[in-house]
Amino acid sequence: MDKIKIPILEMLEAHRGKVPLSLHVPGHKNGSMVHPRTPSGLQSAMSWDMTELTGLDDLHSPEEGIKEAETLLSSFYQTDRSYLLVNGSTVGNLAMILGVIQPGEKVLVQRNCHKSVMNGLELARANPIFIHPELDAEGVEIGLTASVINKYLHRHPDTKAIILTYPNYYGMAMDLEDLIKEAHCLQIPVLVDEAHGAHYAAGDPFPPSALLHGADIVVHSAHKTLPAMTMGSYLHIQGNLVSAEQVERYVRMLQSSSPSYPIMLSLDLARAYLEGYGELDKQYLQKQIQLLKDYLASHKQLAVYETEDADWLDPLKLMIYHRGGLSGQELQAKLEEAGLYSELSTDRFVLFVLPLLKEGEEYFIKEIIARFESIVWNEGKGAQARHTALIQDEANRREHSELALSYEEMERLQVDRQPLSLAIGEIAAEAVIPYPPGIPLIQRGERITEEVAEACQKLLEQGKKIQGGMFLKEGEIQVFKRGL
């Protein structure tokens, strides 16, 4: 195999080889000016933290190593254009929405989307129709089918774009091929937040990327499943239904004017890692994951949940639960005592995000099993076997929903506080977002239902981390005043 190029690494190595004396920003001066308690690893990383010097290119107008890195990224993912993002998938979602949707334009949006999509819709002053996705047997929101989208496209022929989340946070997905074909027949672009699917380009056994089915814009959180630094993401554009120049304009506008070279380097390295991920690596990964699943299948206390209702399941996502009825929160706490830190917990499940192991990396799965073995199991407080839907999904069992107020109307209204029990039927003036996964339970401008109020109360009782809901711990939520 030919040597895989990593141009940003080569560019930075060439600069470091000159033994440069820093008379420029950043202030740590290549890691030489630091606090005495700075960890050695961080100090070492600072030596790669550069700025736009001669020979180091410019993310906002790339012509050298960064340009080559983005060209290689586009070639690997087989897109028309691809971009390095140093402000996370958030900036990618904002840019794709602002670059495609004009104020007042109607857009179909998968309701279990990340808060950054909701924020993008508000910034664009769009007119969103939220389509609630298919639920599995446990009440987990999966995704949208072509038949559902087709129904809403006929109801709303003035739709200008479709925004999807693929896969969901748990690695479940519905097939997108027919859905995207249907949209494209009507010349409607499909924008996909594929944050958790950057590794799908490796092919089977992973689900197919939305790019493979022709999605017009796809955003990847490289840092979620690839070996990239936090906030490292990609944005990809293909086809002729969107203006790449317009999207790129927002990418340049929204990204930091002082982009992180360590993040860009990690993104280039992550692409090279995936590009070199071969069949033997995939076979090895499958064997290691199966080893863990077999262990859990024989475990007296634990089990793996795999839905039968999704078209695709990502093998890197593992949902486990306690056979004896410990809640997901109780199980998560138990695992943390053994040093096993999961991605999130729900009423019933704990979610593991497994690494994209290469051949020979045996320690990881063995260490997981060893730590499982160290746990002394007992029942939780009042634990009993139960099969409850996820809180945020249980509160959104409607077929579709719309904002009760336009974004412009919200700006003109005054805000009041109401006890949750009295806020049913009122219009929320703030979002309530369990984090993770960052999917709004209620968003600004939506009408508060009894189910949503009960779900908010349940989140409080469980002590879940919540973004928004400024007075929620006091049992109150902000609503728009009536009649003003």
N, C-alpha and C positions, 0 to 999 in steps of 0.2 A: 504494500500500500504506500502511495506517495505520502510524503510528509504533509500533514494538514497545516495550512498557514494560519498564523495568529498575528495579524499585522499590528494590532495595538501593543501586544507584548514586545514585538520586534522594535517598534518605534520607541517605546519607553526604555528598553534595554540599551538601545543605541545612545539615547540621551544620558542614561546613568553611566555609560561607559566613558563619557567625557569628564567624569568626576566634577560635575558642575557646582559652582558656588551660588547659592540662591540669593539674589538681590531683588526678589519679586515675591508676590503672594504665592502660596499661603504662608502665614506667619510662623509655622513650625519649622520652616527652612529645611525641607527634606527630612524632617524628623529629628533635627539636631537641637531644636529649642522646645523642650517639653517639660511638664511638671515631673518632679522626681518620682512620683508614684505612677507615672504612665506605664502600663504593662508593656513588656518588651515586644510582644506581638503587635500591639498597636503602633508602637514607635517604628517598628520595621515596616509596617504597612504605610506609614506616613511618607516613607522614602519613595513610594510610588505615586503619591498624591501631588500631581503637577498642575500646571495651568497652561494656557495657550501660548507656549513658547515656540520659537523657531524650530521646526521639525516635529512638533507635537500636534499639529493640525487643530481644527476648531469644529466642535460638534455642530455648531449652528451654521457653518459654511464649510463642510468637509471637502478636502481636496487630496489628502494624503492617506495616512494610516487609518483614520476613522472612516474615510470614504471607502477604502478597500475593505474594511471590516463590514460595513453595511452592504457592500456589493456581494461579499461572500455569504452574508446572512440571507440576502434575497435569493441568491443562487441555491443555497441549501434548502430553503423553504419553498422554492419555486414560485416566487411572487414577482410582480412588476417592480415594486419598491419595498424596502424594509428599512426600519429605523431603530437605532438604539435609544432606549428611554432610561433616563437616570432618576426620574421622579415617580417611578412605579407605573403600574397599569392604570392608576388613577389618571395620569396625564394622557395616556393613550385613549382611554374611554372619553375623556373630555374633548380631546382633539377630534376624534372620529365623529362625535355627535355635533360639535360646533362646525366642523368642516362640511357636513352633509345636510343638516337640518336648519331651515330658516324659521324665524319667529312665526308662531301660529300654525305651522305645518303639522299635519297629523302623522303620528308614528305609532306603530304597534310595538309594544314592549313586553317582554317576558317578565312577569311580576317578581319572581325570585331573583332579581338582579342586585348587583352590588350597589352600595350607596353612591359610588362615584358615577354610575349611570344616571341615577336619580338627580345628582347634582348637575350633571351635564345637560339633562333635559331642562332643568330650571334655568341654567345659564343661557341655553338656546331659546328659552321661552317657547318651547314646543307645545304641542297639544297631544299628550300621550294617551293611548288607550292601553291599559294594562291587562294582559291576557294571563290568567292564572293557569299554571302548568298542570300536567297530569300528575296524579298522586299514586304512589305505590301502596301496597297493602298496609304499610306502617304509617301512612299519611305523609310520607316524605315527598316533597315537590321535586319532580324529575326534570321535565322539559316540555316543549311544545311539539305537537305532531303537524304534519302537512295538512291534514283534514281540518284541524282547528284553525290554522292560519288561513287556509282557503276560505273558510266560513267568514272570518273577519275581514278579509280582503274584499269579499263581495258586499259586506255590510258597509265597508268604508273604502269605496273605490278611489277616494282622494288621498289614500295613504302614500306617504313619500319615502318611508323607510321602515325596516323591521330591525329591532334590536333583540338579540338573543344572548342567553348565558349558556355556555356549553363547555364542559360538563357542569353539573351542579357542584356544590362544595364537597359532596361525598363521592365524586367520581362517576356519578350516574348520568346517562344521557340518552336522549331519543335521537334516532337517525335524522340527519338534516338534508339528505340528498334531494328528496322529492320536494321538501319545503323550499329549498333554495331555487330549484328549477321553477316552481310555481311562481315565486316572487320575480324571478328574472324574466319569465314570459310576459309579465306586466311591467317590465323595466323598473322594478323596485329594488333598490340595493339592500343587501343584508349585512348588518354590522354585528360582529360577534365578540363578546367578551369571553375569550377562551383562556382566561387567566391560568387555570389549572391544567392546561393541555400543551404547554410548550414542548413536551417530550413526545407528543403524538407523531411528530414527523419521523420518528424512528420506525414507524409502521407496526405491524402485528407483533406482539399481542395487544398493543394499545389501540384505543378507538381511532378512527380516521379523523384527522384534523378537519375543521370547517373549511380550511383552505383547499383541501382536496376536492370538496364538493362545490367550490366556486364562490365562497363567501367573499364579499367585496372588500371588507376591512376586518382584520382579526388582530386582537391584542393578546399578547402572552405575558404572563408574569414569569419570566425566566427563573426568578429567585425561588419560586414555589416548588418546582420539581427538578430543576437543573442546578448544577453547582455554581450559581451566581449570587452575588451579594444582594442583600435586601434592598429594594427599590430598583433593582435591575430588571427591565422589561423590554419587549419588542413590540413594534407596530408594523403590520404588513398590509399592503394595498395591492389589489389586482383587478383587472377588468376595466370597462369603460363607463360604468354607471356612476362612479364618483369622481370628483376632481382631486387627483393626488396633490396638485399644487395648493388647493384650498386647505386640505387636511394638513399638509406639511407646514403651511403658514401658521396654523394653530399649534402644531407641535413646537415650532421655533418660538412662538409667543409664550407658551405655557411652561416650557422647560426652563430650568435654572440657567441663568447666563454664566454661572460658574459651575459647569458640570463636573461631576466627580470622575477623575481618571481611574481610581480603583474600581468603581462600579462599571465603567466602560470596559476596562480590562477584563473584569470578571464575566461580562456579557460575551466578549470575544472568546474567552476561554470556554464558556459554557456552550457556545455554538460549536467550537472545535471538539469538545467532549462528546456532544451528541452526534456530530458528523462521524466521529470515530467509533460510535457505538454499534458494534456488529452483531451478526446472528449468534455467535457464541456467547456474547454478553447477554443477549436477550434470553437465550436458553438457560443460561446460568441464573439470571434474575428470576425466571419462572420457577426454577427448581428451589431456589432459596425461599421464595414467597410460599410455595407449596409446603415446604418444610415447616414454616411457621403456621400455616393453616392446619396442617395435619396435627401439629402439637396442640393447637387450640381445639380442634375437633375431639381430641381425646381428653381434654381438660375437664375436670369435674365441676369447675366453677365458671369457666368462660366459654364463649362461643362466638363464631363469626356470623354476621348478618350479610347476606347477599340477596338483593331484591331480584325477583323474577319479572318485574314489570318494566325494566329499562332495556333499551336495545343494546346499550354498551355499558360496560363496567371497567373502570380503570384499575388495573391490578396494583397500582401504587397506593390506592386508598383502601384502608381496612377498617370496617366498622365492627367493633366488638361489644358484647354485652355480657352481663352477669346472669348465669342460669338461675341463681337463687333469688333474684329480684332486687339486687342493689341498683339504685338509680345510676344514671350515667355520671352524675356529679359525685356520688359516693364512690363509684368505681374509679373515676379520674383521681380522686384524692388518694385512694388506695394504691394506685399505680405510681403516683408521685412519691409516695413513701419509699418505693423501691427505685426511685430515680428514673422512672419511665414517664416522660412528659409528652402528652398527646396534643393534637391540634385543637380539639374542642370536645366538649361533652354536651349531650342533650338529655332529655328526660330519661332515655333508655340507653343510649349508645355513647361510646367513646370512639373518636376518629383518629386513626394513625395515618400519617403520610410517610410512606416508606421511601427509602433512597433508591435512586436509579443505579443499582449496583452493577459493577463490571466484573467479568470473570475473575475469580480468585479472591474476591473481597468477602471472606467468610465470617469475619468477626462480628458484623453488625447483627445478623439474625441470631447467631449463637448467643450474643450478649443479651438480646431481647429475651430469649427463652430463659437464660440463666437468671435474669432479674424477675421474670414471672415465677420461677421456681423458688425465689427467696421470700415470696409473699406468704404471710400467714393469713388465711382467709377466715372471715366470720361474717355474720349477717349485719346489714346496716340497720339503722334505727327504723323500726317499723317496716322493714323491707318486705315486699311481697311481690310475687310474679305479676307483671303488668305489661301491657302492650299499649302504650300511649303514643300518639302522634307527636312529632316535634312541635314545640310551642309556636314558633313563628309560622309553621305550615298549617297547623290547626286553625289559626286565626284567619287564614286566607283561603277558605274553601269555595269562595265564589268563582263563577266562570270568568268574569272580567270585571274591571272597575275603572272608573275615571276620576280625575280630580274634581272635587266639588267646587273649586274655585280655580280660575286661571292664575298663572304666576303673577300677571300684572295686577289682578284684583287683590291678591294676597298682600302686595306691597302697600296698598292703600288702606288696609284694615287695621284696627287696633287689636291688641291681644289681651286676653283675660286668663285667669287660672281657675280650673274647676277640679273638684274631687273626681277621681276616676269613675266612681259609681254614678256621678251626675253628668258625666261628659258624653255619655252614649247619645249619638245623634248629632253631636257638635262636630265642628271641623277643626282638625288638629292644626295648631300653629307651629308645631315643632315635630321633628322626627324622633322616633324611639327605635334604636338600632342595637340589638344584641350583638356583641362583638367578642370573638368571632361568632358568626361568619360575616357580619357586616351587611346583612340583608335587612332593610327596614321592616319592622313589624308594622309600623304606621309611619307614613311620611307626611310632611307638611302639605296641607291642602286636601288630604283624604278625610272622609267622614269616619268618625270613630264608631265601631260596632260593639255590641255586647261581647262578642268573641275576642276582639282586640283588647278591650278593657280587662277582661278576665286573664288574657295572656300576659298583659303588662303586670298585673298583680302577681301572677305566678312567677314571673321573672324576678320580681322583687323578693318574693319569699325564698327563692332559690339562691339569692345573692349573686345573680349573673351580672357580668360586666355589661354596662349599657352606655352607649354613646347617645347624646341627646337626652330628652326627658329631664330638663333642668331641675324640676321640682318633683320628680317621680318618687324619690325616696320619702317625700312628705305625703305621698298618696295623691298628688295632683298632676295635672297635665295642662299645658298651655293650649288654648283654643282661640279662634277668632271671635271677636264680639259680634253679636248679631245686630242687624239693622243699621250698620254704619257704613 
